[in-house]
Amino acid sequence: MKAAVLIVRILMGLGFIVFGSNMIHSFLPQPPLPDGPLLQFMTVMATSGWMQVIGFFQVLGGVLVLSGRMAPLGLTILGGILINILCTHVFLEHGEGIVPGLLFSVFEIFLLYAYRSHFKGIFSTNSKPNA
């Protein structure tokens, strides 16, 4: 189990570091987007600078997951990003290109399970403030 966790952490961390870095400063070739809602959505995201913000959080989450010391925080950051990735593919691309998002979602779920003891406070049914 430890070896599997290490392998998945490395794959997930490096994936988000590389693709997040590409959002901050483009170095990978991008195919042209077809006309429609996805093109409009990506145009707004790119021209507003929002893609750089998302890229920053992808890199941050990837580094935290890759380091292992703060993997639960990295998984928390990347969870919201993965939901956005999946929703974009489902609602704007009608399922096209969803495989990488699904693969990283499986990695996320696997690592959430591996680090489940760090998340049990979030799922408490008897939450009370400390003060």
PADRENDREN-361509 format. One line per field, with one value per atom (N, C-alpha, C): atom name; residue number from 1; y, x, z. Coordinates in steps of 0.1 Angstrom, whole numbers. Example, Ala and Ser with C-alpha at 12.3 -4.5 7.8 and 13.67 -1.06 7.14 Angstrom:
REM residues 2
name (N, CA, C, N, CA, C)
resi (1, 1, 1, 2, 2, 2)
north (-57, -45, -33, -22, -11, 0)
east (132, 123, 132, 128, 137, 129)
up (78, 78, 78, 71, 71, 79)
//
This chain:
REM residues 131
name (N, CA, C, N, CA, C, N, CA, C, N, CA, C, N, CA, C, N, CA, C, N, CA, C, N, CA, C, N, CA, C, N, CA, C, N, CA, C, N, CA, C, N, CA, C, N, CA, C, N, CA, C, N, CA, C, N, CA, C, N, CA, C, N, CA, C, N, CA, C, N, CA, C, N, CA, C, N, CA, C, N, CA, C, N, CA, C, N, CA, C, N, CA, C, N, CA, C, N, CA, C, N, CA, C, N, CA, C, N, CA, C, N, CA, C, N, CA, C, N, CA, C, N, CA, C, N, CA, C, N, CA, C, N, CA, C, N, CA, C, N, CA, C, N, CA, C, N, CA, C, N, CA, C, N, CA, C, N, CA, C, N, CA, C, N, CA, C, N, CA, C, N, CA, C, N, CA, C, N, CA, C, N, CA, C, N, CA, C, N, CA, C, N, CA, C, N, CA, C, N, CA, C, N, CA, C, N, CA, C, N, CA, C, N, CA, C, N, CA, C, N, CA, C, N, CA, C, N, CA, C, N, CA, C, N, CA, C, N, CA, C, N, CA, C, N, CA, C, N, CA, C, N, CA, C, N, CA, C, N, CA, C, N, CA, C, N, CA, C, N, CA, C, N, CA, C, N, CA, C, N, CA, C, N, CA, C, N, CA, C, N, CA, C, N, CA, C, N, CA, C, N, CA, C, N, CA, C, N, CA, C, N, CA, C, N, CA, C, N, CA, C, N, CA, C, N, CA, C, N, CA, C, N, CA, C, N, CA, C, N, CA, C, N, CA, C, N, CA, C, N, CA, C, N, CA, C, N, CA, C, N, CA, C, N, CA, C, N, CA, C, N, CA, C, N, CA, C, N, CA, C, N, CA, C, N, CA, C, N, CA, C, N, CA, C, N, CA, C, N, CA, C, N, CA, C, N, CA, C, N, CA, C, N, CA, C, N, CA, C, N, CA, C, N, CA, C, N, CA, C, N, CA, C, N, CA, C, N, CA, C, N, CA, C, N, CA, C, N, CA, C, N, CA, C, N, CA, C)
resi (1, 1, 1, 2, 2, 2, 3, 3, 3, 4, 4, 4, 5, 5, 5, 6, 6, 6, 7, 7, 7, 8, 8, 8, 9, 9, 9, 10, 10, 10, 11, 11, 11, 12, 12, 12, 13, 13, 13, 14, 14, 14, 15, 15, 15, 16, 16, 16, 17, 17, 17, 18, 18, 18, 19, 19, 19, 20, 20, 20, 21, 21, 21, 22, 22, 22, 23, 23, 23, 24, 24, 24, 25, 25, 25, 26, 26, 26, 27, 27, 27, 28, 28, 28, 29, 29, 29, 30, 30, 30, 31, 31, 31, 32, 32, 32, 33, 33, 33, 34, 34, 34, 35, 35, 35, 36, 36, 36, 37, 37, 37, 38, 38, 38, 39, 39, 39, 40, 40, 40, 41, 41, 41, 42, 42, 42, 43, 43, 43, 44, 44, 44, 45, 45, 45, 46, 46, 46, 47, 47, 47, 48, 48, 48, 49, 49, 49, 50, 50, 50, 51, 51, 51, 52, 52, 52, 53, 53, 53, 54, 54, 54, 55, 55, 55, 56, 56, 56, 57, 57, 57, 58, 58, 58, 59, 59, 59, 60, 60, 60, 61, 61, 61, 62, 62, 62, 63, 63, 63, 64, 64, 64, 65, 65, 65, 66, 66, 66, 67, 67, 67, 68, 68, 68, 69, 69, 69, 70, 70, 70, 71, 71, 71, 72, 72, 72, 73, 73, 73, 74, 74, 74, 75, 75, 75, 76, 76, 76, 77, 77, 77, 78, 78, 78, 79, 79, 79, 80, 80, 80, 81, 81, 81, 82, 82, 82, 83, 83, 83, 84, 84, 84, 85, 85, 85, 86, 86, 86, 87, 87, 87, 88, 88, 88, 89, 89, 89, 90, 90, 90, 91, 91, 91, 92, 92, 92, 93, 93, 93, 94, 94, 94, 95, 95, 95, 96, 96, 96, 97, 97, 97, 98, 98, 98, 99, 99, 99, 100, 100, 100, 101, 101, 101, 102, 102, 102, 103, 103, 103, 104, 104, 104, 105, 105, 105, 106, 106, 106, 107, 107, 107, 108, 108, 108, 109, 109, 109, 110, 110, 110, 111, 111, 111, 112, 112, 112, 113, 113, 113, 114, 114, 114, 115, 115, 115, 116, 116, 116, 117, 117, 117, 118, 118, 118, 119, 119, 119, 120, 120, 120, 121, 121, 121, 122, 122, 122, 123, 123, 123, 124, 124, 124, 125, 125, 125, 126, 126, 126, 127, 127, 127, 128, 128, 128, 129, 129, 129, 130, 130, 130, 131, 131, 131)
north (-12, 0, 13, 12, 24, 27, 17, 19, 25, 20, 25, 40, 43, 57, 66, 62, 70, 72, 61, 62, 72, 70, 79, 93, 95, 109, 115, 108, 113, 117, 107, 110, 122, 122, 133, 146, 146, 159, 164, 156, 160, 165, 157, 161, 175, 178, 191, 202, 199, 209, 212, 202, 205, 212, 207, 214, 227, 228, 241, 252, 247, 256, 261, 252, 255, 266, 266, 276, 290, 290, 302, 308, 299, 303, 292, 294, 283, 278, 265, 259, 246, 241, 229, 234, 228, 232, 229, 239, 238, 237, 227, 226, 237, 242, 253, 248, 256, 252, 255, 246, 248, 259, 265, 276, 270, 278, 274, 278, 272, 277, 275, 264, 262, 273, 277, 288, 301, 304, 316, 315, 304, 302, 304, 297, 298, 312, 318, 332, 341, 341, 349, 345, 332, 328, 332, 331, 335, 350, 358, 372, 379, 373, 379, 376, 366, 363, 352, 347, 337, 324, 320, 308, 308, 319, 319, 317, 321, 319, 304, 298, 283, 276, 280, 274, 274, 286, 287, 277, 275, 266, 251, 249, 235, 232, 242, 240, 238, 247, 246, 233, 228, 216, 204, 205, 195, 193, 205, 205, 199, 202, 197, 182, 177, 163, 156, 161, 155, 154, 165, 165, 154, 151, 141, 146, 156, 162, 169, 175, 183, 178, 165, 159, 162, 161, 163, 177, 187, 201, 202, 196, 196, 189, 178, 171, 179, 187, 196, 207, 213, 223, 217, 205, 199, 194, 190, 185, 194, 207, 217, 219, 219, 220, 208, 196, 184, 185, 190, 191, 201, 212, 221, 215, 208, 201, 191, 183, 173, 181, 191, 198, 205, 210, 216, 206, 194, 184, 179, 177, 172, 182, 195, 204, 212, 215, 223, 215, 203, 195, 182, 180, 168, 155, 155, 143, 141, 149, 148, 152, 144, 147, 146, 138, 137, 127, 118, 107, 112, 122, 127, 132, 139, 144, 132, 122, 110, 103, 102, 95, 102, 115, 123, 123, 121, 120, 107, 96, 83, 84, 91, 93, 100, 111, 119, 110, 102, 94, 83, 78, 68, 74, 86, 93, 98, 102, 106, 94, 82, 70, 67, 69, 66, 75, 88, 98, 100, 91, 93, 97, 93, 96, 112, 118, 133, 140, 134, 140, 137, 129, 125, 136, 147, 158, 166, 166, 172, 166, 153, 145, 143, 150, 149, 154, 147, 151, 159, 160, 167, 179, 187, 198, 209, 214, 225, 234, 247, 257, 255, 258, 257, 267, 279, 289, 288)
east (8, 0, 9, 20, 28, 34, 38, 44, 33, 21, 10, 7, 7, 5, 16, 28, 39, 39, 36, 35, 24, 12, 0, 3, 10, 13, 23, 33, 42, 35, 27, 20, 11, 3, -7, 0, 10, 18, 24, 32, 39, 29, 18, 8, 2, -1, -7, 4, 17, 27, 30, 31, 33, 22, 9, -2, -6, -3, -6, 5, 17, 28, 25, 19, 15, 4, -4, -15, -9, 2, 8, 17, 24, 33, 32, 25, 23, 35, 38, 49, 45, 33, 28, 18, 19, 10, -5, -13, -27, -35, -43, -51, -62, -66, -76, -89, -96, -109, -120, -130, -141, -150, -157, -166, -177, -182, -192, -190, -197, -196, -182, -175, -162, -152, -153, -144, -147, -160, -164, -159, -161, -157, -142, -134, -120, -114, -121, -117, -118, -129, -131, -121, -119, -110, -96, -92, -78, -76, -85, -83, -84, -91, -93, -81, -72, -61, -65, -77, -82, -75, -71, -64, -50, -44, -31, -34, -45, -48, -51, -58, -61, -48, -39, -26, -18, -18, -10, -15, -28, -34, -31, -31, -27, -13, -4, 10, 12, 5, 6, 1, -11, -16, -7, -2, 7, 20, 25, 38, 34, 23, 19, 17, 10, 8, 21, 29, 42, 51, 51, 60, 56, 43, 38, 36, 43, 42, 29, 24, 12, 2, 2, -6, -21, -26, -41, -45, -37, -40, -39, -29, -29, -41, -45, -57, -70, -70, -82, -82, -71, -70, -73, -68, -70, -84, -91, -104, -114, -113, -122, -118, -105, -101, -105, -104, -109, -124, -132, -146, -148, -141, -142, -138, -127, -123, -133, -139, -149, -162, -166, -178, -176, -164, -161, -162, -157, -157, -172, -179, -193, -202, -202, -212, -209, -196, -192, -186, -181, -176, -184, -194, -203, -195, -186, -178, -165, -163, -150, -138, -127, -115, -115, -125, -127, -117, -111, -103, -92, -84, -74, -80, -91, -98, -103, -108, -113, -101, -90, -78, -73, -72, -67, -78, -91, -101, -99, -96, -94, -81, -71, -59, -63, -71, -76, -84, -93, -101, -92, -83, -74, -65, -60, -52, -61, -73, -82, -84, -86, -87, -75, -63, -50, -48, -52, -51, -63, -72, -86, -86, -76, -75, -74, -68, -66, -78, -88, -101, -113, -111, -123, -129, -122, -128, -138, -135, -144, -158, -158, -170, -177, -174, -180, -194, -203, -217, -220, -210, -212, -203, -202, -193, -197, -188, -190, -178, -180, -168, -160, -147, -138, -141, -146, -148, -161)
up (0, 0, 0, 8, 8, -5, -13, -26, -35, -35, -43, -40, -27, -23, -28, -27, -32, -47, -55, -69, -73, -67, -71, -67, -55, -51, -61, -66, -75, -88, -93, -106, -105, -94, -93, -91, -82, -79, -91, -99, -111, -122, -123, -133, -130, -118, -115, -115, -112, -113, -128, -136, -151, -157, -155, -162, -156, -143, -136, -141, -142, -147, -161, -169, -183, -183, -173, -173, -169, -161, -157, -169, -175, -186, -197, -207, -217, -224, -223, -230, -237, -235, -242, -253, -265, -276, -272, -276, -273, -286, -288, -300, -300, -312, -312, -307, -300, -295, -305, -306, -315, -310, -320, -316, -307, -298, -289, -274, -265, -251, -245, -249, -243, -247, -260, -265, -257, -256, -248, -234, -227, -214, -212, -221, -220, -223, -233, -236, -224, -217, -205, -195, -192, -182, -185, -198, -202, -201, -207, -208, -194, -185, -172, -163, -166, -158, -148, -148, -139, -141, -153, -156, -149, -147, -139, -125, -119, -105, -104, -113, -112, -114, -123, -125, -112, -105, -93, -82, -81, -71, -75, -88, -93, -89, -91, -88, -73, -65, -51, -46, -50, -46, -50, -62, -67, -59, -55, -47, -33, -27, -14, -14, -25, -26, -29, -37, -41, -28, -20, -8, 2, 3, 12, 26, 30, 44, 46, 35, 36, 25, 22, 12, 15, 27, 29, 25, 28, 23, 8, 2, -13, -19, -13, -18, -17, -6, -4, -14, -17, -28, -41, -45, -58, -60, -49, -50, -57, -53, -60, -74, -77, -91, -99, -94, -101, -104, -95, -97, -109, -109, -120, -134, -134, -146, -151, -142, -146, -151, -144, -148, -162, -164, -177, -188, -186, -197, -198, -188, -189, -195, -190, -194, -206, -208, -220, -232, -229, -239, -241, -234, -235, -234, -225, -222, -229, -239, -247, -239, -240, -233, -218, -213, -198, -192, -200, -194, -185, -188, -178, -165, -166, -154, -145, -152, -145, -138, -145, -140, -127, -128, -117, -105, -109, -98, -91, -99, -92, -83, -88, -79, -66, -68, -57, -47, -51, -43, -35, -43, -37, -26, -28, -18, -6, -9, 2, 11, 5, 13, 21, 14, 21, 33, 32, 42, 50, 50, 56, 70, 78, 92, 94, 84, 85, 81, 76, 72, 81, 91, 99, 106, 109, 116, 107, 94, 84, 84, 86, 84, 98, 108, 121, 121, 128, 128, 141, 150, 163, 164, 153, 153, 163, 170, 179, 179, 180, 180, 192, 191, 203, 214, 210, 220, 227)
//
